[in-house]
Amino acid sequence: MRGCRAFSFLVLCLFLFHGVNGENPYRFLTWKVTYGDIYPLGVKQQGILINGQFPGPQIDVITNDNLIINVFNYLREPFLISWNGIQQRRNSWQDGVYGTNCPIPPGKNFTYILQVKDQIGSFCYFPSLGMHKAAGGFGGIRVWSRPRIPVPFPPPSGDFTVLAGDWYKRDHYQLRRILDAGHDLPFPDGLLINGRGWNGYRFTVDPGKTYRFRISNVGLATSINFRIQGHKMKLVEVEGSHTLQNTYSALDIHLGQSYSVLVTADQPAQDYYIVVSTRFTARVLTTTAVLHYSNSYKGVWGPIPGGPTTQIDWSLNQARSIRWNLTASGPRPNPQGSYHYGMIKTSRTITLANSAPIINRKQRFAVNSVSFVPPDTPLKLADYFKIPGVFYLGSIPSYPTWGNDYLQTSVMSSNFREFIEIVFQNWEDTVQSWHIDGHSFFVVGMDGGQWTPASRATYNLRDAVARCTTQVYPKSWTAIYMALDNVGMWNIRSENWARQYLGQQFYLRVYTSSNSWRDELPIPRNALLCGQARGRHTRPF
């Protein structure tokens, strides 16, 4: 009852503070996070459910909508949810990672107050603490365009969310113990599509009609390839950017990435395999769902369509073919191409090299020789309350030092409104997948070998796609341009969850000396306080 009264008071204050109309609509959700039995690979497991669902509920919002999500934690352990790709403009307070938020204690609730400001597209949410992601708690986010904003394709007859990725039969406690003991995770046990194994999920379509599939890789460890038997896929959107509408028969989707494709039901009436398989793995895992024609009485038949396995050049060439649609509108009516990112001079180059060191006889992962250690107090709170000793700026270098690897709560400093170049350098034999919270960036180049200043001659400075998660191929580099237009404390991390857990992440502090709400919203009054911030005060409304 206390949580419900607090929520009602919060709602009242929101309307008093923002006005009855609130300028943009409010959408209110109540989520109850519980344990529950699930059988995704035919073995009983303890899953993390949201409102009894695995995967969790779909979120549907329109550009600029406000989301008020009251999350009740009925688990026996602290819990947090993060919103992959939602930029939290001026509001890293709501990002839902441990560097910005105290976890929700067992038996307590916390209300997230989000706005999908100036965004469209396909994203997902997930539990960000420990290895909770290995137990569920994830779901899709669809951000729809406002009614008067043109979309560069006719309205599809249906819109499907596909949450695909690898899965383990071990529960998240066991996986965490493996990592804490100083070992990497074993190879996954299988793949899921919307929480189900082989042919466990069906998408029904009417013949002759076109449908949108929003596909997210919500796995822990592997890139995947997605394909539909006998059907072509027209790519239309990647993580909030409308793309050139190239057609593909198979699509690589790396950890944490989201894609939208249009599929026309233009084949003879029957059922067809939807196939997901692992990429760049010695042993290839495969699973299927079913594309069911509504007038079909014939089930799936024939061999499962094969796809690429370990071919890097195939994937690299496909990645380079994904381009920004310059003439299409984004969340605003003006064309995406009206932002000429290639004409902006970068103020700084940051080079980030991943590594897999052994530290204190345990497997760790690192960025520029620094393996991240979570502090006892969220970094955003420590920064706000000026708590000494939690972190210090410059605790991670902005280029590889190739020195001895070490443990550190790593925070890199940067300034609001900088326009920077980041080079991800990967000297390991595995594909890396990097995500940056609070921003989108332009993937201007990728290639094999060592990046040098001469590599800039190969950059795409005209129509590189803007997104929030990018891959780096083995013994290769990827370069991005990014505008630091969002003040806050932002997580830069590996989307391989074992690597993230064991240190391949850090925080970028985007700083301004201004105290204006124009640049950053104030600390939420309902912010949870923990660690050295416990006992302090947030603010009145």
TIDRENFI-112100 format. One record per residue (C-alpha): x, y, z; residue number from 0. Coordinates in steps of 0.1 Angstrom, whole numbers, plus 5000, padded with zeros to 4 digits. Layout:
<vexses>
VEXSE,X,Y,Z,NUM
...
</vexses>
This chain:
<vexses>
VEXSE,5000,5000,5000,0
VEXSE,5029,5024,5008,1
VEXSE,5043,5019,4973,2
VEXSE,5009,5025,4957,3
VEXSE,5004,5058,4978,4
VEXSE,5038,5070,4968,5
VEXSE,5031,5063,4932,6
VEXSE,4998,5081,4933,7
VEXSE,5015,5111,4949,8
VEXSE,5042,5110,4922,9
VEXSE,5016,5110,4895,10
VEXSE,4998,5140,4911,11
VEXSE,5031,5160,4913,12
VEXSE,5039,5152,4877,13
VEXSE,5007,5168,4866,14
VEXSE,5012,5198,4889,15
VEXSE,5048,5202,4877,16
VEXSE,5043,5197,4840,17
VEXSE,5007,5210,4837,18
VEXSE,4976,5190,4830,19
VEXSE,4984,5185,4793,20
VEXSE,5021,5178,4800,21
VEXSE,5029,5190,4765,22
VEXSE,5035,5153,4755,23
VEXSE,5014,5123,4765,24
VEXSE,5021,5102,4796,25
VEXSE,5019,5065,4795,26
VEXSE,5017,5047,4829,27
VEXSE,5029,5011,4834,28
VEXSE,5031,4990,4865,29
VEXSE,5055,4960,4864,30
VEXSE,5057,4933,4890,31
VEXSE,5091,4914,4888,32
VEXSE,5089,4879,4901,33
VEXSE,5105,4845,4898,34
VEXSE,5086,4818,4878,35
VEXSE,5092,4784,4862,36
VEXSE,5101,4785,4825,37
VEXSE,5110,4757,4801,38
VEXSE,5127,4775,4771,39
VEXSE,5150,4745,4762,40
VEXSE,5127,4718,4776,41
VEXSE,5144,4720,4810,42
VEXSE,5127,4736,4840,43
VEXSE,5145,4768,4850,44
VEXSE,5138,4797,4874,45
VEXSE,5131,4826,4852,46
VEXSE,5126,4863,4859,47
VEXSE,5091,4874,4848,48
VEXSE,5075,4908,4844,49
VEXSE,5038,4907,4851,50
VEXSE,5041,4869,4847,51
VEXSE,5055,4871,4812,52
VEXSE,5087,4857,4797,53
VEXSE,5099,4876,4777,54
VEXSE,5085,4907,4794,55
VEXSE,5057,4930,4781,56
VEXSE,5061,4950,4749,57
VEXSE,5065,4987,4753,58
VEXSE,5047,5009,4727,59
VEXSE,5053,5046,4727,60
VEXSE,5053,5075,4702,61
VEXSE,5081,5100,4698,62
VEXSE,5084,5124,4728,63
VEXSE,5060,5104,4749,64
VEXSE,5066,5102,4786,65
VEXSE,5068,5068,4802,66
VEXSE,5061,5063,4839,67
VEXSE,5070,5028,4848,68
VEXSE,5065,5017,4884,69
VEXSE,5087,4986,4890,70
VEXSE,5080,4964,4920,71
VEXSE,5108,4940,4929,72
VEXSE,5095,4907,4943,73
VEXSE,5128,4889,4938,74
VEXSE,5150,4879,4967,75
VEXSE,5178,4902,4955,76
VEXSE,5183,4938,4942,77
VEXSE,5171,4945,4906,78
VEXSE,5176,4971,4879,79
VEXSE,5162,4975,4844,80
VEXSE,5180,4994,4816,81
VEXSE,5166,5007,4783,82
VEXSE,5189,4997,4755,83
VEXSE,5190,5026,4729,84
VEXSE,5167,5049,4748,85
VEXSE,5188,5080,4750,86
VEXSE,5175,5095,4783,87
VEXSE,5180,5130,4770,88
VEXSE,5194,5152,4799,89
VEXSE,5185,5124,4822,90
VEXSE,5211,5097,4829,91
VEXSE,5194,5095,4863,92
VEXSE,5170,5070,4846,93
VEXSE,5195,5049,4827,94
VEXSE,5191,5019,4849,95
VEXSE,5227,5007,4852,96
VEXSE,5246,5005,4884,97
VEXSE,5268,5035,4875,98
VEXSE,5237,5057,4876,99
VEXSE,5211,5040,4898,100
VEXSE,5209,5023,4931,101
VEXSE,5193,4989,4927,102
VEXSE,5157,4983,4937,103
VEXSE,5158,4964,4970,104
VEXSE,5138,4932,4974,105
VEXSE,5102,4939,4983,106
VEXSE,5105,4976,4972,107
VEXSE,5096,4996,4942,108
VEXSE,5110,5024,4921,109
VEXSE,5093,5045,4895,110
VEXSE,5112,5053,4863,111
VEXSE,5103,5085,4846,112
VEXSE,5115,5084,4810,113
VEXSE,5109,5104,4778,114
VEXSE,5116,5090,4744,115
VEXSE,5127,5125,4733,116
VEXSE,5133,5129,4695,117
VEXSE,5135,5091,4689,118
VEXSE,5119,5065,4667,119
VEXSE,5127,5029,4661,120
VEXSE,5133,4995,4676,121
VEXSE,5150,4989,4709,122
VEXSE,5148,4966,4739,123
VEXSE,5150,4966,4777,124
VEXSE,5169,4942,4800,125
VEXSE,5179,4936,4836,126
VEXSE,5213,4951,4841,127
VEXSE,5226,4937,4874,128
VEXSE,5247,4906,4877,129
VEXSE,5236,4878,4853,130
VEXSE,5199,4885,4856,131
VEXSE,5198,4889,4818,132
VEXSE,5204,4851,4817,133
VEXSE,5171,4845,4834,134
VEXSE,5148,4868,4814,135
VEXSE,5134,4901,4823,136
VEXSE,5139,4915,4788,137
VEXSE,5114,4928,4762,138
VEXSE,5109,4949,4731,139
VEXSE,5105,4986,4728,140
VEXSE,5087,5001,4697,141
VEXSE,5089,5039,4693,142
VEXSE,5064,5049,4667,143
VEXSE,5067,5081,4646,144
VEXSE,5042,5109,4653,145
VEXSE,5012,5109,4629,146
VEXSE,5023,5138,4608,147
VEXSE,5059,5127,4604,148
VEXSE,5064,5109,4571,149
VEXSE,5078,5073,4572,150
VEXSE,5097,5061,4541,151
VEXSE,5075,5030,4535,152
VEXSE,5037,5023,4535,153
VEXSE,5022,5012,4567,154
VEXSE,5027,4974,4571,155
VEXSE,4999,4950,4577,156
VEXSE,5014,4939,4610,157
VEXSE,5044,4946,4632,158
VEXSE,5062,4917,4649,159
VEXSE,5089,4918,4676,160
VEXSE,5115,4891,4675,161
VEXSE,5137,4887,4706,162
VEXSE,5164,4862,4696,163
VEXSE,5196,4851,4712,164
VEXSE,5216,4824,4729,165
VEXSE,5205,4807,4761,166
VEXSE,5220,4786,4790,167
VEXSE,5203,4758,4809,168
VEXSE,5223,4768,4840,169
VEXSE,5205,4795,4860,170
VEXSE,5219,4829,4865,171
VEXSE,5233,4821,4900,172
VEXSE,5254,4793,4885,173
VEXSE,5267,4815,4857,174
VEXSE,5276,4842,4881,175
VEXSE,5296,4817,4903,176
VEXSE,5315,4806,4872,177
VEXSE,5325,4842,4865,178
VEXSE,5333,4850,4901,179
VEXSE,5356,4820,4902,180
VEXSE,5377,4835,4875,181
VEXSE,5364,4816,4844,182
VEXSE,5347,4827,4812,183
VEXSE,5313,4813,4805,184
VEXSE,5310,4779,4786,185
VEXSE,5294,4778,4752,186
VEXSE,5256,4784,4752,187
VEXSE,5232,4754,4752,188
VEXSE,5209,4767,4726,189
VEXSE,5190,4796,4710,190
VEXSE,5156,4811,4716,191
VEXSE,5131,4831,4696,192
VEXSE,5107,4850,4718,193
VEXSE,5115,4827,4747,194
VEXSE,5110,4795,4729,195
VEXSE,5130,4768,4712,196
VEXSE,5126,4748,4680,197
VEXSE,5094,4758,4661,198
VEXSE,5080,4770,4694,199
VEXSE,5068,4804,4681,200
VEXSE,5046,4812,4652,201
VEXSE,5041,4844,4632,202
VEXSE,5008,4844,4612,203
VEXSE,5006,4864,4580,204
VEXSE,4980,4869,4552,205
VEXSE,4991,4862,4517,206
VEXSE,5002,4892,4496,207
VEXSE,5006,4915,4526,208
VEXSE,5038,4931,4540,209
VEXSE,5049,4929,4576,210
VEXSE,5075,4945,4597,211
VEXSE,5098,4924,4618,212
VEXSE,5118,4941,4646,213
VEXSE,5147,4918,4655,214
VEXSE,5169,4922,4686,215
VEXSE,5198,4901,4697,216
VEXSE,5191,4897,4734,217
VEXSE,5217,4870,4739,218
VEXSE,5247,4869,4762,219
VEXSE,5276,4856,4741,220
VEXSE,5271,4851,4704,221
VEXSE,5263,4870,4672,222
VEXSE,5234,4855,4652,223
VEXSE,5222,4853,4617,224
VEXSE,5185,4857,4609,225
VEXSE,5167,4845,4577,226
VEXSE,5133,4834,4565,227
VEXSE,5129,4804,4542,228
VEXSE,5120,4815,4507,229
VEXSE,5116,4852,4516,230
VEXSE,5136,4883,4511,231
VEXSE,5140,4910,4538,232
VEXSE,5140,4947,4531,233
VEXSE,5160,4966,4557,234
VEXSE,5142,4998,4567,235
VEXSE,5155,5008,4602,236
VEXSE,5184,5002,4625,237
VEXSE,5182,5014,4661,238
VEXSE,5163,5045,4654,239
VEXSE,5177,5054,4619,240
VEXSE,5159,5048,4587,241
VEXSE,5182,5031,4563,242
VEXSE,5186,5027,4525,243
VEXSE,5161,4999,4517,244
VEXSE,5185,4972,4506,245
VEXSE,5172,4936,4503,246
VEXSE,5189,4907,4521,247
VEXSE,5183,4870,4522,248
VEXSE,5201,4867,4556,249
VEXSE,5211,4893,4582,250
VEXSE,5238,4893,4608,251
VEXSE,5227,4908,4641,252
VEXSE,5254,4912,4668,253
VEXSE,5249,4913,4706,254
VEXSE,5226,4941,4717,255
VEXSE,5217,4952,4681,256
VEXSE,5182,4958,4667,257
VEXSE,5170,4958,4631,258
VEXSE,5137,4963,4613,259
VEXSE,5129,4946,4580,260
VEXSE,5099,4944,4558,261
VEXSE,5088,4909,4546,262
VEXSE,5061,4903,4520,263
VEXSE,5041,4871,4521,264
VEXSE,5045,4865,4484,265
VEXSE,5052,4827,4483,266
VEXSE,5028,4797,4479,267
VEXSE,5006,4792,4509,268
VEXSE,5023,4770,4535,269
VEXSE,5045,4773,4566,270
VEXSE,5081,4785,4563,271
VEXSE,5111,4783,4587,272
VEXSE,5123,4814,4604,273
VEXSE,5159,4805,4612,274
VEXSE,5184,4819,4638,275
VEXSE,5219,4805,4639,276
VEXSE,5251,4815,4657,277
VEXSE,5279,4833,4638,278
VEXSE,5317,4830,4642,279
VEXSE,5314,4799,4665,280
VEXSE,5332,4765,4660,281
VEXSE,5299,4747,4667,282
VEXSE,5269,4763,4651,283
VEXSE,5237,4765,4671,284
VEXSE,5204,4768,4652,285
VEXSE,5168,4773,4662,286
VEXSE,5136,4780,4643,287
VEXSE,5102,4796,4645,288
VEXSE,5074,4794,4619,289
VEXSE,5061,4819,4594,290
VEXSE,5025,4807,4590,291
VEXSE,5004,4817,4560,292
VEXSE,4968,4822,4573,293
VEXSE,4954,4801,4544,294
VEXSE,4980,4774,4548,295
VEXSE,4972,4738,4557,296
VEXSE,5007,4726,4550,297
VEXSE,5034,4727,4577,298
VEXSE,5071,4735,4573,299
VEXSE,5090,4710,4552,300
VEXSE,5124,4705,4535,301
VEXSE,5158,4713,4549,302
VEXSE,5163,4742,4572,303
VEXSE,5179,4770,4550,304
VEXSE,5216,4773,4557,305
VEXSE,5233,4805,4564,306
VEXSE,5268,4820,4568,307
VEXSE,5289,4805,4597,308
VEXSE,5324,4818,4602,309
VEXSE,5328,4840,4572,310
VEXSE,5340,4874,4583,311
VEXSE,5343,4891,4549,312
VEXSE,5306,4883,4542,313
VEXSE,5295,4900,4574,314
VEXSE,5319,4930,4569,315
VEXSE,5306,4936,4534,316
VEXSE,5270,4935,4546,317
VEXSE,5278,4959,4575,318
VEXSE,5293,4984,4550,319
VEXSE,5262,4981,4528,320
VEXSE,5239,4994,4557,321
VEXSE,5236,5032,4550,322
VEXSE,5216,5061,4563,323
VEXSE,5185,5071,4542,324
VEXSE,5194,5108,4537,325
VEXSE,5160,5118,4523,326
VEXSE,5139,5101,4549,327
VEXSE,5126,5119,4580,328
VEXSE,5137,5107,4614,329
VEXSE,5117,5117,4645,330
VEXSE,5114,5152,4631,331
VEXSE,5101,5161,4597,332
VEXSE,5134,5173,4583,333
VEXSE,5154,5148,4564,334
VEXSE,5180,5127,4583,335
VEXSE,5206,5139,4558,336
VEXSE,5202,5175,4568,337
VEXSE,5227,5167,4596,338
VEXSE,5261,5168,4579,339
VEXSE,5282,5149,4604,340
VEXSE,5310,5144,4579,341
VEXSE,5316,5182,4577,342
VEXSE,5321,5186,4615,343
VEXSE,5357,5187,4627,344
VEXSE,5364,5163,4655,345
VEXSE,5379,5177,4687,346
VEXSE,5394,5145,4700,347
VEXSE,5402,5109,4692,348
VEXSE,5397,5082,4717,349
VEXSE,5411,5047,4710,350
VEXSE,5396,5018,4730,351
VEXSE,5413,4984,4729,352
VEXSE,5398,4954,4745,353
VEXSE,5418,4926,4761,354
VEXSE,5414,4895,4781,355
VEXSE,5440,4896,4809,356
VEXSE,5445,4873,4839,357
VEXSE,5445,4894,4871,358
VEXSE,5451,4879,4905,359
VEXSE,5449,4845,4888,360
VEXSE,5414,4851,4875,361
VEXSE,5400,4858,4841,362
VEXSE,5391,4894,4836,363
VEXSE,5384,4916,4806,364
VEXSE,5396,4951,4801,365
VEXSE,5396,4984,4781,366
VEXSE,5429,5001,4776,367
VEXSE,5444,4978,4803,368
VEXSE,5417,4988,4829,369
VEXSE,5393,4962,4841,370
VEXSE,5362,4979,4856,371
VEXSE,5353,4973,4892,372
VEXSE,5318,4985,4904,373
VEXSE,5320,5010,4932,374
VEXSE,5300,5009,4965,375
VEXSE,5281,5040,4953,376
VEXSE,5266,5047,4919,377
VEXSE,5290,5071,4901,378
VEXSE,5262,5095,4892,379
VEXSE,5253,5099,4928,380
VEXSE,5289,5102,4939,381
VEXSE,5294,5130,4913,382
VEXSE,5262,5148,4923,383
VEXSE,5269,5147,4961,384
VEXSE,5307,5152,4956,385
VEXSE,5315,5121,4975,386
VEXSE,5353,5117,4975,387
VEXSE,5371,5085,4968,388
VEXSE,5344,5067,4948,389
VEXSE,5361,5075,4914,390
VEXSE,5385,5099,4899,391
VEXSE,5385,5113,4864,392
VEXSE,5413,5101,4842,393
VEXSE,5412,5066,4858,394
VEXSE,5412,5051,4823,395
VEXSE,5435,5064,4795,396
VEXSE,5420,5075,4762,397
VEXSE,5443,5053,4742,398
VEXSE,5459,5018,4747,399
VEXSE,5490,5019,4770,400
VEXSE,5498,4982,4766,401
VEXSE,5510,4982,4802,402
VEXSE,5500,4957,4829,403
VEXSE,5463,4953,4833,404
VEXSE,5448,4964,4866,405
VEXSE,5414,4968,4884,406
VEXSE,5399,5002,4887,407
VEXSE,5365,5020,4888,408
VEXSE,5372,5037,4855,409
VEXSE,5357,5070,4845,410
VEXSE,5368,5090,4814,411
VEXSE,5361,5128,4813,412
VEXSE,5346,5147,4784,413
VEXSE,5329,5180,4778,414
VEXSE,5294,5187,4767,415
VEXSE,5290,5196,4730,416
VEXSE,5323,5180,4719,417
VEXSE,5323,5161,4686,418
VEXSE,5346,5132,4690,419
VEXSE,5361,5102,4671,420
VEXSE,5362,5068,4688,421
VEXSE,5382,5040,4674,422
VEXSE,5375,5005,4687,423
VEXSE,5406,4983,4682,424
VEXSE,5402,4946,4686,425
VEXSE,5433,4924,4686,426
VEXSE,5414,4893,4698,427
VEXSE,5401,4864,4678,428
VEXSE,5364,4871,4687,429
VEXSE,5339,4895,4674,430
VEXSE,5333,4924,4698,431
VEXSE,5300,4943,4703,432
VEXSE,5301,4977,4719,433
VEXSE,5272,4998,4732,434
VEXSE,5272,5035,4743,435
VEXSE,5243,5047,4765,436
VEXSE,5228,5081,4761,437
VEXSE,5239,5086,4725,438
VEXSE,5237,5075,4689,439
VEXSE,5269,5076,4668,440
VEXSE,5279,5073,4631,441
VEXSE,5297,5041,4621,442
VEXSE,5321,5058,4597,443
VEXSE,5345,5029,4590,444
VEXSE,5356,4994,4598,445
VEXSE,5384,4972,4584,446
VEXSE,5409,4946,4593,447
VEXSE,5443,4952,4610,448
VEXSE,5456,4982,4629,449
VEXSE,5438,5015,4627,450
VEXSE,5461,5045,4617,451
VEXSE,5453,5081,4609,452
VEXSE,5456,5070,4572,453
VEXSE,5425,5049,4578,454
VEXSE,5404,5080,4578,455
VEXSE,5407,5081,4540,456
VEXSE,5383,5051,4539,457
VEXSE,5357,5067,4561,458
VEXSE,5321,5072,4549,459
VEXSE,5315,5108,4557,460
VEXSE,5281,5110,4538,461
VEXSE,5256,5084,4547,462
VEXSE,5270,5062,4575,463
VEXSE,5242,5048,4597,464
VEXSE,5236,5063,4631,465
VEXSE,5231,5037,4658,466
VEXSE,5240,5029,4695,467
VEXSE,5257,4994,4692,468
VEXSE,5284,4984,4668,469
VEXSE,5305,4953,4661,470
VEXSE,5343,4951,4658,471
VEXSE,5355,4921,4638,472
VEXSE,5385,4899,4650,473
VEXSE,5418,4916,4646,474
VEXSE,5400,4946,4632,475
VEXSE,5389,4981,4640,476
VEXSE,5357,5001,4639,477
VEXSE,5356,5040,4639,478
VEXSE,5326,5061,4650,479
VEXSE,5318,5098,4651,480
VEXSE,5297,5110,4681,481
VEXSE,5283,5143,4693,482
VEXSE,5285,5146,4730,483
VEXSE,5251,5163,4732,484
VEXSE,5238,5147,4763,485
VEXSE,5251,5156,4798,486
VEXSE,5254,5128,4822,487
VEXSE,5273,5097,4833,488
VEXSE,5271,5072,4805,489
VEXSE,5281,5035,4803,490
VEXSE,5303,5023,4775,491
VEXSE,5303,4985,4776,492
VEXSE,5308,4952,4758,493
VEXSE,5274,4936,4750,494
VEXSE,5290,4902,4756,495
VEXSE,5276,4899,4791,496
VEXSE,5305,4879,4806,497
VEXSE,5330,4904,4793,498
VEXSE,5309,4933,4807,499
VEXSE,5305,4916,4841,500
VEXSE,5343,4909,4843,501
VEXSE,5354,4944,4835,502
VEXSE,5350,4953,4798,503
VEXSE,5332,4986,4804,504
VEXSE,5337,5021,4818,505
VEXSE,5318,5053,4822,506
VEXSE,5320,5085,4802,507
VEXSE,5313,5116,4822,508
VEXSE,5298,5143,4798,509
VEXSE,5303,5175,4818,510
VEXSE,5291,5210,4817,511
VEXSE,5296,5237,4844,512
VEXSE,5261,5250,4837,513
VEXSE,5235,5242,4863,514
VEXSE,5206,5248,4839,515
VEXSE,5178,5223,4835,516
VEXSE,5181,5231,4798,517
VEXSE,5213,5209,4799,518
VEXSE,5205,5183,4826,519
VEXSE,5174,5175,4846,520
VEXSE,5178,5177,4884,521
VEXSE,5182,5146,4906,522
VEXSE,5148,5129,4909,523
VEXSE,5131,5133,4942,524
VEXSE,5124,5096,4943,525
VEXSE,5160,5086,4935,526
VEXSE,5171,5056,4956,527
VEXSE,5202,5063,4977,528
VEXSE,5227,5036,4987,529
VEXSE,5263,5032,4995,530
VEXSE,5280,5064,5007,531
VEXSE,5249,5084,4994,532
VEXSE,5227,5068,5020,533
VEXSE,5211,5093,5044,534
VEXSE,5216,5122,5021,535
VEXSE,5187,5142,5005,536
VEXSE,5176,5145,4969,537
VEXSE,5154,5176,4965,538
VEXSE,5118,5188,4969,539
VEXSE,5095,5187,4939,540
</vexses>
